[in-house]
Amino acid sequence: MIEQDIENSFTGYKDGLFCFDIKKNFIAFRGHFPQFPILPGIVEVEMIMFCIRKLLNNEQIKLKEIIKIKFIKPIVPDSQILISIEENQNKINAIVKSETEVFAQARLKI
């Protein structure tokens, strides 16, 4: 279900960035703080993995390790999200951001 919402929110790849439109009906917002819905960190990781699979054109890629991750600012409903991915020898640097602010930074091993 989350994977389908990620796919549905994906709006394209432009200027080296994966673009997402995270609407308020995104399933991950349900129950994740009813008074103040935010996107769970694990969903941000799933979005990064979605981008990695698209970039490398390989749906079979699995996450082996989260080397480092920092959640800087919460993602709220109706946000426009941009994800940049840089791959180097099965290690990924990812930034989850908007046009004006950074939400998360991660270093992953695939």
C-alpha positions as CSV (number, residue, x, y, z in Angstrom):
1,M,0.0,0.0,0.0
2,I,2.8,2.5,0.9
3,E,4.7,1.5,-2.3
4,Q,1.6,2.3,-4.4
5,D,1.2,5.7,-2.7
6,I,4.9,6.4,-3.4
7,E,4.4,5.5,-7.0
8,N,1.3,7.6,-7.3
9,S,3.0,10.6,-5.7
10,F,6.0,10.4,-8.1
11,T,5.6,13.2,-10.6
12,G,8.9,12.8,-12.6
13,Y,12.6,13.2,-12.8
14,K,13.9,16.7,-13.6
15,D,17.3,18.3,-13.4
16,G,18.8,15.3,-11.5
17,L,15.9,15.4,-8.9
18,F,13.1,12.9,-8.3
19,C,9.9,14.9,-7.7
20,F,7.0,13.9,-5.5
21,D,3.7,15.5,-4.6
22,I,2.8,14.2,-1.2
23,K,-1.0,14.8,-0.7
24,K,-2.8,14.8,2.6
25,N,-4.5,11.5,1.7
26,F,-1.1,9.7,1.5
27,I,-1.7,6.6,3.5
28,A,1.4,7.0,5.8
29,F,-0.2,10.1,7.4
30,R,-3.0,8.0,8.9
31,G,-2.4,7.5,12.5
32,H,1.0,9.1,12.5
33,F,0.2,11.9,14.9
34,P,-3.5,12.6,14.2
35,Q,-3.4,16.2,15.4
36,F,-0.2,16.9,13.5
37,P,0.4,14.4,10.6
38,I,4.0,13.9,9.5
39,L,5.5,11.5,7.0
40,P,7.3,8.7,9.0
41,G,11.0,8.4,8.5
42,I,10.8,4.9,7.3
43,V,8.6,6.1,4.4
44,E,11.3,8.7,3.5
45,V,13.7,5.7,3.3
46,E,11.3,3.8,1.1
47,M,11.0,6.9,-1.2
48,I,14.8,7.0,-1.4
49,M,14.9,3.3,-2.3
50,F,12.2,4.0,-5.0
51,C,14.5,6.6,-6.5
52,I,17.5,4.4,-6.4
53,R,15.6,1.6,-8.2
54,K,14.4,4.1,-10.9
55,L,17.9,5.6,-11.3
56,L,19.7,2.3,-11.6
57,N,16.8,0.7,-13.5
58,N,16.7,-2.3,-11.2
59,E,13.6,-3.2,-9.2
60,Q,15.5,-5.9,-7.3
61,I,17.9,-3.6,-5.4
62,K,17.6,-4.1,-1.6
63,L,18.8,-1.9,1.2
64,K,21.7,-3.5,3.0
65,E,22.5,-0.9,5.6
66,I,21.7,2.6,6.7
67,I,25.1,4.0,7.3
68,K,23.9,7.4,8.5
69,I,20.6,9.2,8.4
70,K,19.5,12.6,9.8
71,F,15.9,13.7,9.8
72,I,16.1,17.5,10.0
73,K,12.5,18.7,9.5
74,P,9.2,16.9,9.3
75,I,7.3,16.5,6.0
76,V,3.7,17.5,6.3
77,P,0.7,16.8,4.0
78,D,0.6,18.7,0.7
79,S,4.3,19.0,0.4
80,Q,6.4,19.0,-2.8
81,I,9.4,16.8,-2.2
82,L,12.6,16.6,-4.2
83,I,15.1,13.7,-3.8
84,S,18.7,13.8,-5.1
85,I,20.6,10.5,-5.3
86,E,24.3,10.1,-5.8
87,E,25.7,6.6,-6.2
88,N,29.3,5.5,-5.7
89,Q,30.3,1.8,-5.4
90,N,27.0,0.6,-3.9
91,K,26.9,3.5,-1.4
92,I,24.2,6.1,-1.8
93,N,24.1,9.7,-0.7
94,A,20.5,11.0,-0.7
95,I,19.0,14.4,0.2
96,V,15.2,14.8,0.7
97,K,14.3,18.4,0.3
98,S,11.9,21.1,-1.0
99,E,12.9,24.1,-3.1
100,T,13.9,26.0,0.1
101,E,14.7,23.5,2.9
102,V,16.2,20.1,3.6
103,F,14.1,17.5,5.3
104,A,16.6,14.6,5.6
105,Q,20.0,13.4,4.5
106,A,21.0,9.8,4.3
107,R,24.0,7.6,3.4
108,L,22.9,4.0,2.5
109,K,24.5,0.8,1.3
110,I,22.8,-1.2,-1.3
